[in-house]
Amino acid sequence: MAMTLRLNDEQERALALLAEADGVSKHEATVRAITEAAARRVRDDRVRALSKDGRERYAALLDRLAQ
């Protein structure tokens, strides 16, 4: 799907620096940034869910260890 991305001057410079640092086009740098941000979000959500599950599962043990 084609789309137009509107950036202000500061965002344009940041994208250009990112693309240059990775040796890729600005398009590729944008795609990578989106993909990495999505993967990070999924990973963070999974870690939060596992942490919550662990705290619930081991609540009694954690309380005893805290004493």
Contacts in CASP RR format, 6 or more apart in sequence:
PFRMAT RR
TARGET T0000
AUTHOR 0000-0000-0000
METHOD contacts of the structure
MODEL  1
MAMTLRLNDEQERALALLAEADGVSKHEATVRAITEAAARRVRDDRVRAL
SKDGRERYAALLDRLAQ
5 30 0 8 1.000
7 15 0 8 1.000
15 26 0 8 1.000
15 29 0 8 1.000
15 30 0 8 1.000
16 26 0 8 1.000
18 29 0 8 1.000
18 33 0 8 1.000
19 25 0 8 1.000
19 26 0 8 1.000
19 28 0 8 1.000
19 29 0 8 1.000
22 28 0 8 1.000
22 29 0 8 1.000
22 32 0 8 1.000
24 32 0 8 1.000
55 62 0 8 1.000
END
